[in-house]
Structure formats: C-alpha cells, structure tokens
C-alpha cells in the first residue's frame, strides 16, 4: 500500500487526534474517580446532638425548663433540676422513660408527707373530713381506688397529666377519652387539685 506523503500526514493526524481524544476522555474519567470518596460514618457519632426542652416541677430542687439531648431519660431531667427532694415520690415515675421535647414533668410528693402537712391521715390538704385524691399528684394505685376508675383509666389520667400539665380544675378530667359526665359525678366529691 503506497500512500503519498500528503495521505500519510493526514492519516498520522487522524491517529494523533484519536489518541489525544482518548487520553482526554481517560483523564476525565479517572480524575472524576479520584475526587469521589466513600465515607462510612458511625451512626452514633454522625447523629447531630439535637437539644430538646423539658419543663420539670414539683418535688425537685430547681423547678424550670432545661435543655437536654435527644435520648436523655427522666432520671437525667431530675439530675439537671438539682435532684429530687426527700419528699419526692420517685416510685410514681418511670425514671427510665425517654424525655420528650416540650414535655412537662411533675415530680409528686409522697403520700405520707401530704398527710403530715394536713395533720390528719383522713384528709389530703383538702380540709374536708372525707379523704380526697389530688389529681395532680396521685399515683396510679391511688387513682385506681376511686369508684369507677380502673387501672387503664388511672394510666390515662397520669398520661393526660404528663402530656397537658397539671389539672387547673377537676372538671378537666372529663377531657380524658371514655370519661363521661356520669363518672365525673360519681367521683367529683372525692377529687381535688
């Protein structure tokens, strides 16, 4: 195959162009791979430390609103508030429960302390001769002792209190699902706030 010098130069130019084009494509391809890195993060360290706000009141040293990390427990909230007072009834709370943003926690006072304050074991700060249950501090067992209130309703009252804060008036108990006016009429003289 005899090619003229002119044809040989054209062929050489085409080959050179192809080689340079392939070189540029290879460079771009490999350059893109060197800038891409695979990063494997530890989920515990990569999770941002988001803060939540929790309001705590009742039988603690310093009532108030505290900033905590997601995952902190009720026990951590009480520690932030300076710890529980000797009068606190910690058995009424689940100290291992995770704290929720915007939650209000009320640390109740022990029943014996309330009876000592009132001076009469048959009253509970109410001043009446009949023993009244304080909806804001009563534990599940005490609420369950009221007529028509079973364990599930007692839990619902405590959950309502935890979610919405303390009762401002006894009639608020009717806002709890399946707690109608007839139940309220049966216990209204036995409850206080």
C-alpha positions as CSV (number, residue, x, y, z in Angstrom):
1,X,0.0,0.0,0.0
2,X,1.6,3.1,-1.2
3,X,0.4,6.3,0.3
4,X,1.6,9.7,-0.7
5,X,3.3,11.9,1.8
6,X,0.2,14.0,2.0
7,X,-2.0,10.9,2.8
8,X,0.5,9.7,5.3
9,X,0.3,13.1,7.1
10,X,-3.5,13.1,7.1
11,X,-3.5,9.5,8.5
12,X,-0.9,10.4,11.1
13,X,-3.0,13.5,12.1
14,X,-6.2,11.4,12.4
15,X,-4.3,8.8,14.6
16,X,-2.9,11.5,16.8
17,X,-6.3,13.2,17.1
18,X,-7.8,9.8,18.2
19,X,-5.0,9.2,20.7
20,X,-5.3,12.7,22.2
21,X,-9.1,12.4,22.4
22,X,-8.9,9.0,24.1
23,X,-6.3,10.4,26.5
24,X,-8.6,13.4,27.4
25,X,-11.5,11.0,28.0
26,X,-9.4,8.7,30.1
27,X,-8.1,11.7,32.1
28,X,-11.6,13.0,32.8
29,X,-12.8,9.6,33.8
30,X,-10.0,8.8,36.2
31,X,-9.9,12.4,37.5
32,X,-13.6,12.1,38.5
33,X,-13.0,8.8,40.4
34,X,-10.1,10.3,42.4
35,X,-12.3,13.0,43.8
36,X,-15.1,10.6,44.8
37,X,-14.6,9.1,48.2
38,X,-16.8,6.6,50.1
39,X,-17.3,7.7,53.7
40,X,-18.7,5.3,56.3
41,X,-19.9,7.1,59.4
42,X,-20.6,5.7,62.7
43,X,-24.4,6.4,63.3
44,X,-23.8,7.4,66.9
45,X,-21.2,10.0,66.0
46,X,-22.8,11.2,62.9
47,X,-26.2,12.0,64.6
48,X,-26.4,15.7,65.4
49,X,-26.8,16.4,69.1
50,X,-30.2,18.0,68.9
51,X,-31.4,19.6,72.0
52,X,-34.9,19.3,73.5
53,X,-36.6,21.4,76.1
54,X,-38.3,19.8,79.1
55,X,-40.2,21.6,81.9
56,X,-39.9,19.9,85.4
57,X,-41.7,21.0,88.5
58,X,-42.9,19.5,91.8
59,X,-40.7,17.9,94.4
60,X,-37.3,18.8,92.8
61,X,-34.6,21.3,94.0
62,X,-34.8,23.7,91.0
63,X,-38.0,23.8,89.0
64,X,-37.7,25.1,85.5
65,X,-37.1,24.5,81.8
66,X,-34.0,22.5,80.9
67,X,-32.1,21.8,77.6
68,X,-31.3,18.1,77.2
69,X,-30.1,15.9,74.4
70,X,-32.4,13.5,72.5
71,X,-32.3,10.2,74.3
72,X,-31.9,11.6,77.8
73,X,-34.2,10.0,80.4
74,X,-36.4,11.3,83.1
75,X,-33.6,10.5,85.5
76,X,-31.4,12.9,83.6
77,X,-34.0,15.6,83.8
78,X,-34.2,15.2,87.6
79,X,-30.4,15.4,87.8
80,X,-30.5,18.6,85.8
81,X,-33.0,20.1,88.2
82,X,-30.6,19.5,91.1
83,X,-32.1,16.2,92.1
84,X,-35.3,15.1,93.9
85,X,-36.3,16.5,97.3
86,X,-36.5,14.0,100.2
87,X,-40.3,14.4,99.9
88,X,-40.4,13.2,96.2
89,X,-42.3,10.1,95.3
90,X,-40.0,8.7,92.6
91,X,-41.8,5.4,92.5
92,X,-44.7,7.2,90.8
93,X,-42.5,7.9,87.8
94,X,-40.7,5.8,85.2
95,X,-37.2,7.2,85.6
96,X,-36.0,5.2,82.5
97,X,-38.6,6.8,80.2
98,X,-37.0,9.0,77.4
99,X,-37.7,12.7,77.8
100,X,-39.8,14.3,75.1
101,X,-39.4,17.8,73.6
102,X,-42.0,20.1,75.2
103,X,-42.9,17.7,77.9
104,X,-43.9,18.8,81.4
105,X,-42.9,16.5,84.2
106,X,-44.4,16.8,87.7
107,X,-42.5,15.0,90.4
108,X,-45.2,14.1,93.0
109,X,-44.9,14.4,96.8
110,X,-45.0,11.2,98.9
111,X,-48.5,10.5,100.3
112,X,-47.2,10.3,103.9
113,X,-45.8,13.8,103.6
114,X,-49.1,15.2,102.4
115,X,-50.9,13.5,105.4
116,X,-48.4,15.0,107.8
117,X,-48.8,18.5,106.3
118,X,-52.6,18.3,106.6
119,X,-52.3,16.9,110.2
120,X,-55.0,14.3,109.5
121,X,-54.5,11.0,107.8
122,X,-58.1,11.1,106.5
123,X,-57.5,14.3,104.6
124,X,-55.2,15.4,101.9
125,X,-54.7,19.1,102.1
126,X,-58.4,19.5,101.3
127,X,-59.5,20.3,104.8
128,X,-62.6,18.2,104.5
129,X,-63.4,15.1,106.6
130,X,-63.6,12.8,103.5
131,X,-60.3,11.8,102.0
132,X,-59.8,13.5,98.6
133,X,-57.4,12.4,95.9
134,X,-55.3,15.2,94.3
135,X,-55.4,14.6,90.6
136,X,-52.1,16.4,90.1
137,X,-50.0,14.2,92.4
138,X,-51.9,10.9,92.9
139,X,-50.2,7.8,91.7
140,X,-51.8,5.1,89.6
141,X,-52.8,2.9,92.7
142,X,-54.5,5.9,94.4
143,X,-56.4,6.9,91.3
144,X,-57.4,3.2,90.8
145,X,-59.0,3.3,94.3
146,X,-61.6,5.8,93.2
147,X,-65.1,4.4,92.3
148,X,-65.4,3.6,88.6
149,X,-61.7,4.2,87.9
150,X,-59.8,1.1,86.8
151,X,-56.1,0.6,86.0
152,X,-56.5,1.7,82.4
153,X,-58.3,4.9,83.3
154,X,-55.8,5.6,86.1
155,X,-53.0,5.3,83.5
156,X,-54.9,7.6,81.1
157,X,-55.2,10.2,83.9
158,X,-51.5,10.1,84.5
159,X,-50.7,10.3,80.8
160,X,-53.1,13.2,80.4
161,X,-51.3,15.0,83.3
162,X,-47.9,14.2,81.8
163,X,-48.9,15.5,78.3
164,X,-51.0,18.5,79.3
165,X,-49.6,19.5,82.6
166,X,-51.4,19.7,85.9
167,X,-55.2,19.9,86.1
168,X,-56.4,23.5,86.6
169,X,-59.8,22.4,87.7
170,X,-61.4,19.0,88.5
171,X,-63.8,19.2,85.5
172,X,-60.8,18.8,83.1
173,X,-60.9,15.0,83.9
174,X,-63.8,14.8,81.6
175,X,-61.4,15.6,78.7
176,X,-59.9,12.1,79.0
177,X,-61.4,9.7,76.5
178,X,-64.2,7.5,77.8
179,X,-64.5,9.6,80.9
180,X,-68.0,10.9,80.8
181,X,-70.2,13.2,83.0
182,X,-71.7,10.2,84.9
183,X,-68.2,9.0,86.0
184,X,-67.3,12.6,87.0
185,X,-70.5,12.9,89.1
186,X,-69.6,9.7,91.0
187,X,-66.1,11.0,92.0
188,X,-66.3,14.8,92.0
189,X,-66.6,14.9,95.8
190,X,-63.6,12.6,96.2
191,X,-61.1,14.5,94.0
192,X,-59.3,17.8,94.3
193,X,-56.4,19.7,92.6
